[in-house]
Amino acid sequence: MVPGIFRSRPNRFIAQVEISGKAETVHVKNTGRCRELLVPGTQVWCQGSDNPARKTQYDLISVKKGEKWINMDSQAPNIAAREWLAAGGLGELSDLRWETVHGDSRFDFAFT
């Protein structure tokens, strides 16, 4: 993880962030507007990637608002919940499934 300064958001998927004094285009995993968070000059944390096939070298992970850090990775809550459930967080579950479709709906988790 590396610290940076948010500069702009040209579209839903990328942002311009200053990292170590250099302007970088970073991937934004949260496609919501987030206008109250993504304000020029705001401190951010980015995670680097070694994948040469990527268009960007970094992902925008969190943004500072006031004294708090706000998660920007929309996948992180489900990953954490999945790990917690798999580790027995709700006890013994006989039928734990991820991203289950039921009718016209999709559930992040289904279990009995």
A tleap script that builds the chain and sets N, CA, C and O, in Angstrom:
source leaprc.protein.ff14SB
mol = sequence {
  NMET VAL PRO GLY ILE PHE ARG SER ARG PRO
  ASN ARG PHE ILE ALA GLN VAL GLU ILE SER
  GLY LYS ALA GLU THR VAL HIE VAL LYS ASN
  THR GLY ARG CYS ARG GLU LEU LEU VAL PRO
  GLY THR GLN VAL TRP CYS GLN GLY SER ASP
  ASN PRO ALA ARG LYS THR GLN TYR ASP LEU
  ILE SER VAL LYS LYS GLY GLU LYS TRP ILE
  ASN MET ASP SER GLN ALA PRO ASN ILE ALA
  ALA ARG GLU TRP LEU ALA ALA GLY GLY LEU
  GLY GLU LEU SER ASP LEU ARG TRP GLU THR
  VAL HIE GLY ASP SER ARG PHE ASP PHE ALA
  PHE CTHR
}
set mol.1.N position { 0.848 -1.181 0.000 }
set mol.1.CA position { 0.000 0.000 0.000 }
set mol.1.C position { 0.890 1.239 0.000 }
set mol.1.O position { 1.921 1.297 0.670 }
set mol.2.N position { 0.456 2.214 -0.769 }
set mol.2.CA position { 1.205 3.468 -0.848 }
set mol.2.C position { 0.241 4.641 -0.658 }
set mol.2.O position { -0.896 4.597 -1.128 }
set mol.3.N position { 0.697 5.688 0.030 }
set mol.3.CA position { -0.152 6.865 0.196 }
set mol.3.C position { -0.140 7.714 -1.065 }
set mol.3.O position { 0.805 7.673 -1.853 }
set mol.4.N position { -1.203 8.482 -1.241 }
set mol.4.CA position { -1.277 9.382 -2.381 }
set mol.4.C position { -2.217 10.533 -2.093 }
set mol.4.O position { -2.839 10.605 -1.033 }
set mol.5.N position { -2.307 11.438 -3.068 }
set mol.5.CA position { -3.211 12.580 -2.998 }
set mol.5.C position { -4.135 12.515 -4.211 }
set mol.5.O position { -3.682 12.510 -5.356 }
set mol.6.N position { -5.442 12.466 -3.936 }
set mol.6.CA position { -6.421 12.426 -5.018 }
set mol.6.C position { -6.410 13.753 -5.756 }
set mol.6.O position { -6.394 14.816 -5.135 }
set mol.7.N position { -6.417 13.690 -7.093 }
set mol.7.CA position { -6.434 14.904 -7.919 }
set mol.7.C position { -7.731 15.044 -8.717 }
set mol.7.O position { -8.338 16.115 -8.712 }
set mol.8.N position { -8.169 13.976 -9.409 }
set mol.8.CA position { -9.392 14.071 -10.210 }
set mol.8.C position { -9.898 12.675 -10.557 }
set mol.8.O position { -9.214 11.671 -10.356 }
set mol.9.N position { -11.123 12.647 -11.085 }
set mol.9.CA position { -11.719 11.379 -11.509 }
set mol.9.C position { -12.314 11.572 -12.906 }
set mol.9.O position { -13.465 11.986 -13.044 }
set mol.10.N position { -11.528 11.272 -13.930 }
set mol.10.CA position { -11.990 11.479 -15.305 }
set mol.10.C position { -13.231 10.667 -15.681 }
set mol.10.O position { -14.050 11.119 -16.483 }
set mol.11.N position { -13.373 9.464 -15.101 }
set mol.11.CA position { -14.575 8.663 -15.342 }
set mol.11.C position { -14.803 7.721 -14.163 }
set mol.11.O position { -14.057 7.770 -13.185 }
set mol.12.N position { -15.821 6.865 -14.240 }
set mol.12.CA position { -16.188 5.992 -13.114 }
set mol.12.C position { -15.111 5.000 -12.733 }
set mol.12.O position { -15.075 4.545 -11.590 }
set mol.13.N position { -14.236 4.655 -13.656 }
set mol.13.CA position { -13.307 3.554 -13.443 }
set mol.13.C position { -11.883 3.967 -13.081 }
set mol.13.O position { -11.103 3.142 -12.604 }
set mol.14.N position { -11.541 5.220 -13.301 }
set mol.14.CA position { -10.170 5.658 -13.026 }
set mol.14.C position { -10.155 6.977 -12.258 }
set mol.14.O position { -11.123 7.737 -12.249 }
set mol.15.N position { -9.010 7.210 -11.613 }
set mol.15.CA position { -8.769 8.481 -10.925 }
set mol.15.C position { -7.325 8.880 -11.177 }
set mol.15.O position { -6.472 8.042 -11.469 }
set mol.16.N position { -7.071 10.165 -11.059 }
set mol.16.CA position { -5.712 10.678 -11.120 }
set mol.16.C position { -5.265 10.908 -9.681 }
set mol.16.O position { -5.898 11.651 -8.931 }
set mol.17.N position { -4.161 10.258 -9.309 }
set mol.17.CA position { -3.641 10.339 -7.947 }
set mol.17.C position { -2.160 10.658 -8.017 }
set mol.17.O position { -1.436 10.115 -8.852 }
set mol.18.N position { -1.712 11.541 -7.136 }
set mol.18.CA position { -0.283 11.836 -7.030 }
set mol.18.C position { 0.328 10.859 -6.026 }
set mol.18.O position { -0.042 10.846 -4.852 }
set mol.19.N position { 1.265 10.044 -6.505 }
set mol.19.CA position { 1.952 9.057 -5.666 }
set mol.19.C position { 3.445 9.326 -5.762 }
set mol.19.O position { 4.019 9.286 -6.850 }
set mol.20.N position { 4.070 9.600 -4.629 }
set mol.20.CA position { 5.511 9.909 -4.580 }
set mol.20.C position { 5.873 11.022 -5.557 }
set mol.20.O position { 6.907 10.965 -6.222 }
set mol.21.N position { 5.005 12.044 -5.637 }
set mol.21.CA position { 5.270 13.198 -6.481 }
set mol.21.C position { 4.997 12.994 -7.958 }
set mol.21.O position { 5.235 13.900 -8.756 }
set mol.22.N position { 4.500 11.818 -8.344 }
set mol.22.CA position { 4.255 11.506 -9.752 }
set mol.22.C position { 2.758 11.297 -9.988 }
set mol.22.O position { 2.092 10.634 -9.193 }
set mol.23.N position { 2.231 11.857 -11.072 }
set mol.23.CA position { 0.825 11.660 -11.426 }
set mol.23.C position { 0.624 10.239 -11.931 }
set mol.23.O position { 1.315 9.790 -12.846 }
set mol.24.N position { -0.334 9.531 -11.324 }
set mol.24.CA position { -0.634 8.146 -11.708 }
set mol.24.C position { -2.120 8.019 -12.014 }
set mol.24.O position { -2.954 8.628 -11.344 }
set mol.25.N position { -2.442 7.236 -13.016 }
set mol.25.CA position { -3.824 6.850 -13.274 }
set mol.25.C position { -4.062 5.562 -12.509 }
set mol.25.O position { -3.341 4.585 -12.708 }
set mol.26.N position { -5.071 5.544 -11.631 }
set mol.26.CA position { -5.349 4.376 -10.790 }
set mol.26.C position { -6.768 3.877 -11.054 }
set mol.26.O position { -7.652 4.645 -11.436 }
set mol.27.N position { -6.966 2.581 -10.842 }
set mol.27.CA position { -8.291 1.970 -11.008 }
set mol.27.C position { -9.128 2.233 -9.760 }
set mol.27.O position { -8.637 2.098 -8.639 }
set mol.28.N position { -10.395 2.610 -9.955 }
set mol.28.CA position { -11.330 2.828 -8.851 }
set mol.28.C position { -12.310 1.657 -8.842 }
set mol.28.O position { -13.087 1.488 -9.781 }
set mol.29.N position { -12.273 0.847 -7.779 }
set mol.29.CA position { -13.123 -0.345 -7.698 }
set mol.29.C position { -14.565 -0.026 -7.325 }
set mol.29.O position { -15.424 -0.904 -7.393 }
set mol.30.N position { -14.842 1.202 -6.936 }
set mol.30.CA position { -16.191 1.624 -6.583 }
set mol.30.C position { -16.674 2.568 -7.677 }
set mol.30.O position { -16.161 3.679 -7.808 }
set mol.31.N position { -17.659 2.134 -8.464 }
set mol.31.CA position { -18.104 2.941 -9.598 }
set mol.31.C position { -19.150 3.991 -9.225 }
set mol.31.O position { -19.632 4.717 -10.093 }
set mol.32.N position { -19.505 4.077 -7.932 }
set mol.32.CA position { -20.427 5.123 -7.489 }
set mol.32.C position { -19.785 6.502 -7.627 }
set mol.32.O position { -18.570 6.607 -7.798 }
set mol.33.N position { -20.579 7.536 -7.556 }
set mol.33.CA position { -20.047 8.898 -7.736 }
set mol.33.C position { -19.046 9.285 -6.657 }
set mol.33.O position { -17.965 9.784 -6.968 }
set mol.34.N position { -19.388 9.064 -5.408 }
set mol.34.CA position { -18.489 9.332 -4.271 }
set mol.34.C position { -17.968 10.763 -4.259 }
set mol.34.O position { -16.834 11.007 -3.848 }
set mol.35.N position { -18.783 11.705 -4.701 }
set mol.35.CA position { -18.344 13.106 -4.782 }
set mol.35.C position { -17.972 13.696 -3.432 }
set mol.35.O position { -17.103 14.564 -3.348 }
set mol.36.N position { -18.633 13.224 -2.364 }
set mol.36.CA position { -18.328 13.743 -1.030 }
set mol.36.C position { -17.003 13.209 -0.508 }
set mol.36.O position { -16.456 13.748 0.454 }
set mol.37.N position { -16.477 12.152 -1.134 }
set mol.37.CA position { -15.206 11.557 -0.711 }
set mol.37.C position { -14.054 11.933 -1.632 }
set mol.37.O position { -12.960 12.259 -1.171 }
set mol.38.N position { -14.303 11.887 -2.925 }
set mol.38.CA position { -13.235 12.107 -3.903 }
set mol.38.C position { -13.131 13.587 -4.250 }
set mol.38.O position { -13.582 14.047 -5.299 }
set mol.39.N position { -12.518 14.304 -3.322 }
set mol.39.CA position { -12.331 15.750 -3.432 }
set mol.39.C position { -10.850 16.009 -3.701 }
set mol.39.O position { -10.000 15.452 -3.005 }
set mol.40.N position { -10.517 16.841 -4.697 }
set mol.40.CA position { -9.102 17.113 -4.966 }
set mol.40.C position { -8.348 17.530 -3.704 }
set mol.40.O position { -8.821 18.368 -2.935 }
set mol.41.N position { -7.172 16.936 -3.501 }
set mol.41.CA position { -6.340 17.211 -2.340 }
set mol.41.C position { -6.514 16.218 -1.204 }
set mol.41.O position { -5.765 16.260 -0.229 }
set mol.42.N position { -7.497 15.321 -1.316 }
set mol.42.CA position { -7.775 14.340 -0.266 }
set mol.42.C position { -6.703 13.255 -0.230 }
set mol.42.O position { -6.225 12.802 -1.271 }
set mol.43.N position { -6.330 12.841 0.992 }
set mol.43.CA position { -5.375 11.740 1.155 }
set mol.43.C position { -6.044 10.423 0.788 }
set mol.43.O position { -7.210 10.199 1.112 }
set mol.44.N position { -5.296 9.549 0.106 }
set mol.44.CA position { -5.797 8.229 -0.281 }
set mol.44.C position { -4.704 7.190 -0.071 }
set mol.44.O position { -3.528 7.523 0.074 }
set mol.45.N position { -5.116 5.923 -0.059 }
set mol.45.CA position { -4.188 4.796 -0.076 }
set mol.45.C position { -4.472 3.991 -1.330 }
set mol.45.O position { -5.628 3.748 -1.680 }
set mol.46.N position { -3.405 3.579 -2.003 }
set mol.46.CA position { -3.516 2.777 -3.215 }
set mol.46.C position { -2.716 1.493 -3.048 }
set mol.46.O position { -1.706 1.458 -2.345 }
set mol.47.N position { -3.184 0.445 -3.704 }
set mol.47.CA position { -2.486 -0.839 -3.670 }
set mol.47.C position { -1.911 -1.098 -5.051 }
set mol.47.O position { -2.609 -1.002 -6.061 }
set mol.48.N position { -0.618 -1.431 -5.078 }
set mol.48.CA position { 0.058 -1.698 -6.337 }
set mol.48.C position { -0.223 -3.091 -6.867 }
set mol.48.O position { -0.631 -3.985 -6.125 }
set mol.49.N position { 0.000 -3.263 -8.154 }
set mol.49.CA position { -0.165 -4.562 -8.800 }
set mol.49.C position { 1.038 -4.820 -9.695 }
set mol.49.O position { 1.546 -3.911 -10.352 }
set mol.50.N position { 1.485 -6.067 -9.712 }
set mol.50.CA position { 2.604 -6.459 -10.570 }
set mol.50.C position { 2.134 -7.063 -11.886 }
set mol.50.O position { 2.954 -7.539 -12.671 }
set mol.51.N position { 0.837 -7.052 -12.139 }
set mol.51.CA position { 0.280 -7.660 -13.341 }
set mol.51.C position { 0.611 -6.800 -14.567 }
set mol.51.O position { 0.094 -5.690 -14.692 }
set mol.52.N position { 1.459 -7.292 -15.469 }
set mol.52.CA position { 1.839 -6.493 -16.635 }
set mol.52.C position { 0.697 -6.297 -17.635 }
set mol.52.O position { 0.784 -5.425 -18.500 }
set mol.53.N position { -0.360 -7.086 -17.533 }
set mol.53.CA position { -1.486 -6.974 -18.460 }
set mol.53.C position { -2.460 -5.854 -18.069 }
set mol.53.O position { -3.335 -5.486 -18.853 }
set mol.54.N position { -2.304 -5.318 -16.857 }
set mol.54.CA position { -3.201 -4.253 -16.396 }
set mol.54.C position { -2.917 -2.936 -17.100 }
set mol.54.O position { -1.792 -2.664 -17.518 }
set mol.55.N position { -3.961 -2.127 -17.221 }
set mol.55.CA position { -3.795 -0.785 -17.780 }
set mol.55.C position { -3.304 0.199 -16.730 }
set mol.55.O position { -2.675 1.204 -17.064 }
set mol.56.N position { -3.589 -0.086 -15.450 }
set mol.56.CA position { -3.137 0.779 -14.363 }
set mol.56.C position { -2.280 -0.027 -13.395 }
set mol.56.O position { -2.465 -1.235 -13.242 }
set mol.57.N position { -1.353 0.645 -12.752 }
set mol.57.CA position { -0.443 -0.018 -11.813 }
set mol.57.C position { -1.029 -0.096 -10.405 }
set mol.57.O position { -0.568 -0.895 -9.589 }
set mol.58.N position { -2.047 0.727 -10.110 }
set mol.58.CA position { -2.590 0.807 -8.754 }
set mol.58.C position { -4.115 0.715 -8.741 }
set mol.58.O position { -4.786 1.010 -9.730 }
set mol.59.N position { -4.644 0.292 -7.572 }
set mol.59.CA position { -6.070 0.360 -7.259 }
set mol.59.C position { -6.238 1.360 -6.125 }
set mol.59.O position { -5.439 1.376 -5.188 }
set mol.60.N position { -7.268 2.192 -6.201 }
set mol.60.CA position { -7.606 3.104 -5.111 }
set mol.60.C position { -8.353 2.301 -4.048 }
set mol.60.O position { -9.421 1.754 -4.322 }
set mol.61.N position { -7.800 2.228 -2.841 }
set mol.61.CA position { -8.355 1.372 -1.792 }
set mol.61.C position { -9.137 2.154 -0.744 }
set mol.61.O position { -10.225 1.731 -0.352 }
set mol.62.N position { -8.611 3.279 -0.284 }
set mol.62.CA position { -9.315 4.034 0.754 }
set mol.62.C position { -9.061 5.529 0.614 }
set mol.62.O position { -8.076 5.968 0.020 }
set mol.63.N position { -9.997 6.298 1.188 }
set mol.63.CA position { -9.979 7.756 1.113 }
set mol.63.C position { -10.179 8.300 2.522 }
set mol.63.O position { -10.998 7.781 3.282 }
set mol.64.N position { -9.433 9.342 2.871 }
set mol.64.CA position { -9.586 9.947 4.193 }
set mol.64.C position { -10.660 11.032 4.144 }
set mol.64.O position { -10.639 11.920 3.291 }
set mol.65.N position { -11.604 10.933 5.089 }
set mol.65.CA position { -12.630 11.969 5.242 }
set mol.65.C position { -12.640 12.360 6.705 }
set mol.65.O position { -12.999 11.555 7.565 }
set mol.66.N position { -12.253 13.577 6.990 }
set mol.66.CA position { -12.104 14.006 8.378 }
set mol.66.C position { -10.982 13.210 9.016 }
set mol.66.O position { -9.858 13.209 8.515 }
set mol.67.N position { -11.273 12.539 10.105 }
set mol.67.CA position { -10.273 11.716 10.794 }
set mol.67.C position { -10.433 10.226 10.484 }
set mol.67.O position { -9.728 9.397 11.060 }
set mol.68.N position { -11.345 9.884 9.589 }
set mol.68.CA position { -11.627 8.473 9.306 }
set mol.68.C position { -11.193 8.086 7.897 }
set mol.68.O position { -11.178 8.906 6.979 }
set mol.69.N position { -10.840 6.812 7.756 }
set mol.69.CA position { -10.514 6.246 6.449 }
set mol.69.C position { -11.724 5.470 5.958 }
set mol.69.O position { -12.274 4.643 6.686 }
set mol.70.N position { -12.139 5.733 4.729 }
set mol.70.CA position { -13.317 5.110 4.134 }
set mol.70.C position { -12.864 4.114 3.066 }
set mol.70.O position { -12.084 4.455 2.177 }
set mol.71.N position { -13.362 2.885 3.165 }
set mol.71.CA position { -13.051 1.852 2.181 }
set mol.71.C position { -13.660 2.215 0.827 }
set mol.71.O position { -14.827 2.602 0.761 }
set mol.72.N position { -12.894 2.096 -0.238 }
set mol.72.CA position { -13.385 2.356 -1.590 }
set mol.72.C position { -13.463 1.089 -2.430 }
set mol.72.O position { -13.901 1.137 -3.580 }
set mol.73.N position { -13.051 -0.029 -1.878 }
set mol.73.CA position { -13.064 -1.297 -2.607 }
set mol.73.C position { -14.411 -1.968 -2.365 }
set mol.73.O position { -14.630 -2.549 -1.302 }
set mol.74.N position { -15.309 -1.896 -3.332 }
set mol.74.CA position { -16.660 -2.428 -3.147 }
set mol.74.C position { -16.681 -3.945 -2.980 }
set mol.74.O position { -17.698 -4.498 -2.562 }
set mol.75.N position { -15.590 -4.623 -3.293 }
set mol.75.CA position { -15.512 -6.075 -3.129 }
set mol.75.C position { -15.058 -6.477 -1.720 }
set mol.75.O position { -15.306 -7.607 -1.299 }
set mol.76.N position { -14.414 -5.594 -1.003 }
set mol.76.CA position { -13.816 -5.927 0.298 }
set mol.76.C position { -14.820 -6.439 1.335 }
set mol.76.O position { -14.517 -7.423 2.011 }
set mol.77.N position { -16.000 -5.825 1.497 }
set mol.77.CA position { -16.923 -6.346 2.513 }
set mol.77.C position { -17.337 -7.800 2.262 }
set mol.77.O position { -17.399 -8.594 3.201 }
set mol.78.N position { -17.617 -8.154 1.011 }
set mol.78.CA position { -18.008 -9.532 0.718 }
set mol.78.C position { -16.851 -10.502 0.901 }
set mol.78.O position { -17.060 -11.634 1.337 }
set mol.79.N position { -15.643 -10.082 0.577 }
set mol.79.CA position { -14.474 -10.943 0.791 }
set mol.79.C position { -14.297 -11.202 2.283 }
set mol.79.O position { -14.065 -12.339 2.695 }
set mol.80.N position { -14.407 -10.149 3.096 }
set mol.80.CA position { -14.263 -10.308 4.548 }
set mol.80.C position { -15.374 -11.192 5.116 }
set mol.80.O position { -15.114 -12.057 5.952 }
set mol.81.N position { -16.605 -10.977 4.666 }
set mol.81.CA position { -17.722 -11.797 5.149 }
set mol.81.C position { -17.555 -13.251 4.728 }
set mol.81.O position { -17.843 -14.160 5.506 }
set mol.82.N position { -17.097 -13.472 3.518 }
set mol.82.CA position { -16.874 -14.841 3.028 }
set mol.82.C position { -15.839 -15.556 3.888 }
set mol.82.O position { -16.039 -16.707 4.276 }
set mol.83.N position { -14.733 -14.879 4.185 }
set mol.83.CA position { -13.687 -15.479 5.027 }
set mol.83.C position { -14.221 -15.776 6.426 }
set mol.83.O position { -13.926 -16.825 6.998 }
set mol.84.N position { -15.005 -14.852 6.974 }
set mol.84.CA position { -15.567 -15.030 8.310 }
set mol.84.C position { -16.523 -16.216 8.340 }
set mol.84.O position { -16.461 -17.044 9.250 }
set mol.85.N position { -17.410 -16.301 7.347 }
set mol.85.CA position { -18.351 -17.421 7.282 }
set mol.85.C position { -17.628 -18.747 7.085 }
set mol.85.O position { -17.962 -19.736 7.736 }
set mol.86.N position { -16.638 -18.777 6.190 }
set mol.86.CA position { -15.884 -20.005 5.924 }
set mol.86.C position { -15.113 -20.467 7.157 }
set mol.86.O position { -14.877 -21.662 7.335 }
set mol.87.N position { -14.719 -19.515 8.008 }
set mol.87.CA position { -13.978 -19.854 9.232 }
set mol.87.C position { -14.910 -20.230 10.385 }
set mol.87.O position { -14.445 -20.464 11.501 }
set mol.88.N position { -16.218 -20.291 10.128 }
set mol.88.CA position { -17.153 -20.697 11.170 }
set mol.88.C position { -17.722 -19.553 11.975 }
set mol.88.O position { -18.181 -19.765 13.097 }
set mol.89.N position { -17.707 -18.344 11.437 }
set mol.89.CA position { -18.203 -17.176 12.156 }
set mol.89.C position { -19.639 -17.297 12.637 }
set mol.89.O position { -19.994 -16.718 13.663 }
set mol.90.N position { -20.466 -18.032 11.921 }
set mol.90.CA position { -21.850 -18.270 12.340 }
set mol.90.C position { -22.048 -19.700 12.815 }
set mol.90.O position { -23.174 -20.188 12.906 }
set mol.91.N position { -20.955 -20.354 13.112 }
set mol.91.CA position { -21.042 -21.752 13.527 }
set mol.91.C position { -21.038 -22.673 12.320 }
set mol.91.O position { -20.632 -22.282 11.225 }
set mol.92.N position { -21.483 -23.864 12.524 }
set mol.92.CA position { -21.491 -24.884 11.473 }
set mol.92.C position { -22.647 -24.628 10.507 }
set mol.92.O position { -23.811 -24.658 10.904 }
set mol.93.N position { -22.325 -24.378 9.255 }
set mol.93.CA position { -23.348 -24.176 8.229 }
set mol.93.C position { -23.282 -25.343 7.255 }
set mol.93.O position { -22.212 -25.663 6.737 }
set mol.94.N position { -24.418 -25.979 7.006 }
set mol.94.CA position { -24.392 -27.187 6.182 }
set mol.94.C position { -24.341 -26.897 4.692 }
set mol.94.O position { -23.829 -27.715 3.928 }
set mol.95.N position { -24.854 -25.767 4.264 }
set mol.95.CA position { -24.919 -25.496 2.830 }
set mol.95.C position { -24.605 -24.026 2.578 }
set mol.95.O position { -25.517 -23.215 2.416 }
set mol.96.N position { -23.335 -23.682 2.543 }
set mol.96.CA position { -22.896 -22.302 2.343 }
set mol.96.C position { -22.538 -22.109 0.875 }
set mol.96.O position { -21.661 -22.787 0.340 }
set mol.97.N position { -23.235 -21.165 0.231 }
set mol.97.CA position { -22.995 -20.894 -1.193 }
set mol.97.C position { -22.801 -19.399 -1.408 }
set mol.97.O position { -23.393 -18.579 -0.707 }
set mol.98.N position { -21.961 -19.051 -2.389 }
set mol.98.CA position { -21.668 -17.652 -2.713 }
set mol.98.C position { -22.440 -17.256 -3.970 }
set mol.98.O position { -22.622 -18.069 -4.875 }
set mol.99.N position { -22.887 -16.020 -4.019 }
set mol.99.CA position { -23.552 -15.436 -5.185 }
set mol.99.C position { -24.587 -16.382 -5.786 }
set mol.99.O position { -24.482 -16.801 -6.939 }
set mol.100.N position { -25.569 -16.698 -4.985 }
set mol.100.CA position { -26.618 -17.635 -5.355 }
set mol.100.C position { -27.794 -16.902 -5.995 }
set mol.100.O position { -28.210 -15.846 -5.518 }
set mol.101.N position { -28.322 -17.464 -7.072 }
set mol.101.CA position { -29.489 -16.894 -7.742 }
set mol.101.C position { -30.738 -17.583 -7.209 }
set mol.101.O position { -30.792 -18.808 -7.097 }
set mol.102.N position { -31.742 -16.772 -6.882 }
set mol.102.CA position { -33.036 -17.284 -6.431 }
set mol.102.C position { -34.102 -16.450 -7.124 }
set mol.102.O position { -34.275 -15.275 -6.802 }
set mol.103.N position { -34.813 -17.042 -8.066 }
set mol.103.CA position { -35.791 -16.286 -8.844 }
set mol.103.C position { -35.081 -15.223 -9.668 }
set mol.103.O position { -34.144 -15.520 -10.409 }
set mol.104.N position { -35.532 -13.990 -9.533 }
set mol.104.CA position { -34.912 -12.874 -10.254 }
set mol.104.C position { -33.881 -12.139 -9.409 }
set mol.104.O position { -33.431 -11.057 -9.785 }
set mol.105.N position { -33.506 -12.713 -8.278 }
set mol.105.CA position { -32.576 -12.045 -7.356 }
set mol.105.C position { -31.269 -12.815 -7.229 }
set mol.105.O position { -31.206 -14.020 -7.475 }
set mol.106.N position { -30.230 -12.085 -6.840 }
set mol.106.CA position { -28.940 -12.713 -6.559 }
set mol.106.C position { -28.569 -12.359 -5.133 }
set mol.106.O position { -28.638 -11.198 -4.730 }
set mol.107.N position { -28.173 -13.375 -4.371 }
set mol.107.CA position { -27.754 -13.185 -2.987 }
set mol.107.C position { -26.244 -13.336 -2.897 }
set mol.107.O position { -25.669 -14.227 -3.523 }
set mol.108.N position { -25.598 -12.470 -2.120 }
set mol.108.CA position { -24.154 -12.590 -1.926 }
set mol.108.C position { -23.811 -13.915 -1.267 }
set mol.108.O position { -22.826 -14.559 -1.629 }
set mol.109.N position { -24.635 -14.325 -0.287 }
set mol.109.CA position { -24.411 -15.571 0.449 }
set mol.109.C position { -25.751 -16.249 0.688 }
set mol.109.O position { -26.766 -15.592 0.920 }
set mol.110.N position { -25.736 -17.564 0.629 }
set mol.110.CA position { -26.914 -18.351 0.993 }
set mol.110.C position { -26.430 -19.514 1.841 }
set mol.110.O position { -25.405 -20.127 1.543 }
set mol.111.N position { -27.173 -19.814 2.897 }
set mol.111.CA position { -26.771 -20.925 3.764 }
set mol.111.C position { -27.978 -21.460 4.518 }
set mol.111.O position { -29.024 -20.817 4.606 }
set mol.112.N position { -27.795 -22.666 5.062 }
set mol.112.CA position { -28.841 -23.271 5.884 }
set mol.112.C position { -28.236 -23.702 7.195 }
set mol.112.O position { -28.938 -24.240 8.051 }
savepdb mol mol.pdb
quit
